[in-house]
Amino acid sequence: MSKNLRERAEIAAKEVQNILGVSEDDHPKEVADAVEHAIIRALIAERERCATIAHQCCVEDQKKAEYVSDQIRKVRSVLISNLSAMR
């Protein structure tokens, strides 16, 4: 079964707390939120990088390059909206 981003953040938060030797009951939401924010920021940066590369690689087919870049940027917008909603 695939895990959603929040589930992955909660698992990572528990792992971090175990590594640090702190209780999993010590600010679990805040730690999971921080991990989730970090994941989303990384995803946004990678989506932007992919859009730029797609645009550069398809110079001979500008329509295709713009389409791929637009699709990647749409995903970026969704990620930003999700990140903004978490504040």
C-alpha positions in Angstrom: 0.0 0.0 0.0 1.4 3.4 -0.9 1.8 6.0 1.8 0.8 9.6 1.5 3.1 12.4 2.3 1.8 12.9 5.9 2.3 9.2 6.7 5.9 9.4 5.4 6.5 12.5 7.5 5.2 10.9 10.6 7.4 7.8 10.1 10.4 10.0 9.5 9.6 12.1 12.6 9.5 8.9 14.7 12.9 7.8 13.2 14.4 11.3 14.0 13.1 11.2 17.6 14.5 7.6 18.1 17.9 8.7 16.7 17.9 11.7 19.1 16.7 9.5 22.0 13.6 11.6 22.7 10.2 10.4 23.4 7.8 10.0 20.4 5.3 11.8 22.6 7.5 14.9 22.7 6.0 17.2 20.1 5.1 14.6 17.5 2.9 16.9 15.4 5.5 19.7 15.3 8.3 17.3 14.3 6.1 15.7 11.6 5.1 19.1 10.4 8.7 20.1 10.0 9.6 17.0 8.2 6.6 17.4 5.9 7.5 21.0 5.1 11.1 19.9 4.3 9.8 17.2 1.9 7.4 19.7 0.2 10.1 22.3 -0.2 12.4 19.7 -1.8 9.6 18.5 -4.1 8.9 22.1 -5.2 12.6 22.7 -5.9 12.9 19.5 -7.9 9.7 20.2 -9.9 11.0 23.6 -10.9 14.3 22.0 -11.9 12.6 19.4 -14.0 10.4 22.0 -15.7 13.5 24.0 -16.6 15.3 21.0 -17.9 12.3 19.9 -19.9 12.1 23.3 -21.4 15.8 23.4 -22.3 15.8 19.8 -23.7 12.9 20.3 -26.1 14.3 23.4 -27.9 13.4 21.9 -31.3 9.8 21.2 -30.2 8.8 24.3 -28.3 5.2 23.3 -28.0 6.1 20.0 -26.3 8.6 21.8 -24.0 6.0 24.4 -23.0 3.4 21.6 -22.4 5.8 19.6 -20.2 6.9 22.7 -18.3 3.3 23.8 -17.7 2.3 20.3 -16.4 5.3 20.3 -14.0 4.5 23.8 -12.8 0.9 22.8 -12.2 2.1 20.2 -9.7 4.3 22.8 -8.1 1.3 25.0 -7.6 -0.6 22.2 -5.9 2.4 21.6 -3.6 2.7 25.3 -2.7 -1.0 25.4 -1.9 -0.7 22.4 0.3 2.3 23.9 2.1 0.5 27.2 2.5 -2.5 25.5 4.0 -0.4 23.8 6.7 0.6 27.1 8.3 
